[in-house]
């Protein structure tokens, strides 16, 4: 069963779904949605894949998506770079 929660990352609340692994030492798959997607659009794919592989999973909504904090202005041209180098490692 997946656990839905909110985590504060870089001063903003992000909606997160954690999928427990079959074993403590199993790797965790991180599911990244495309620019207009969200957790709900993944539907049950992350849970099914993690179950088949025995891995844990982490699915999250970036700011401005799903129930994560709203954006307060336009995204910069470095948005995807910042997500990869700052937000995801912090998460």
C-alpha positions as CSV (number, residue, x, y, z in Angstrom):
1,X,0.0,0.0,0.0
2,X,1.4,3.4,-1.0
3,X,1.7,6.2,1.5
4,X,0.6,9.7,0.4
5,X,2.2,12.6,2.3
6,X,3.6,16.1,1.9
7,X,7.2,17.0,2.3
8,X,8.8,20.4,2.7
9,X,11.6,20.7,0.1
10,X,13.5,24.0,-0.5
11,X,10.8,25.9,1.4
12,X,7.8,24.5,-0.6
13,X,5.3,21.7,0.2
14,X,5.4,18.9,-2.3
15,X,2.9,16.1,-2.7
16,X,4.6,12.7,-2.5
17,X,3.6,9.1,-2.7
18,X,6.0,6.5,-1.2
19,X,5.6,2.9,-2.3
20,X,7.3,0.5,0.2
21,X,9.8,-2.0,-1.1
22,X,9.5,-5.8,-0.6
23,X,12.9,-5.8,1.2
24,X,14.7,-3.1,3.1
25,X,17.8,-3.3,0.8
26,X,15.8,-3.0,-2.4
27,X,16.4,0.1,-4.6
28,X,13.8,2.9,-4.9
29,X,12.5,3.9,-8.3
30,X,11.8,7.6,-8.8
31,X,8.9,8.4,-11.1
32,X,9.2,11.8,-12.8
33,X,6.2,13.1,-14.7
34,X,6.5,15.2,-17.8
35,X,5.9,19.0,-17.7
36,X,2.1,18.8,-17.7
37,X,1.6,15.6,-15.7
38,X,0.9,14.7,-12.1
39,X,0.7,11.8,-9.7
40,X,-2.9,11.0,-10.6
41,X,-2.0,10.6,-14.3
42,X,0.4,7.8,-13.3
43,X,-2.6,5.9,-12.0
44,X,-1.5,2.5,-10.6
45,X,1.6,2.1,-12.9
46,X,4.2,3.0,-10.2
47,X,2.7,0.5,-7.7
48,X,2.4,-2.3,-10.2
49,X,5.9,-1.8,-11.5
50,X,7.4,-1.6,-8.0
51,X,5.4,-4.7,-7.0
52,X,6.7,-6.7,-9.9
53,X,10.3,-5.6,-9.4
54,X,10.3,-5.8,-5.6
55,X,11.5,-2.2,-5.5
56,X,10.3,0.8,-3.5
57,X,8.9,3.8,-5.3
58,X,8.8,7.6,-5.0
59,X,6.3,9.6,-7.0
60,X,6.0,13.4,-6.5
61,X,4.4,16.5,-7.9
62,X,6.6,19.4,-8.7
63,X,5.4,22.9,-7.5
64,X,2.4,24.0,-9.6
65,X,1.2,20.4,-10.1
66,X,-1.4,18.3,-8.2
67,X,-1.6,19.3,-4.5
68,X,1.9,20.6,-4.2
69,X,2.4,24.3,-3.5
70,X,1.3,26.6,-6.3
71,X,3.8,28.6,-8.4
72,X,4.2,32.3,-7.4
73,X,5.5,33.4,-10.8
74,X,6.7,32.1,-14.2
75,X,9.3,29.3,-14.4
76,X,12.8,30.2,-15.3
77,X,14.6,28.8,-18.3
78,X,16.7,26.8,-15.8
79,X,13.6,25.1,-14.3
80,X,14.4,21.5,-15.3
81,X,18.0,21.9,-14.4
82,X,17.1,23.2,-11.0
83,X,14.6,20.4,-10.5
84,X,17.4,17.8,-11.3
85,X,20.2,19.4,-9.3
86,X,18.4,21.0,-6.3
87,X,14.9,19.8,-5.7
88,X,15.2,16.1,-6.5
89,X,18.4,15.6,-4.4
90,X,16.8,17.5,-1.5
91,X,13.7,15.3,-1.8
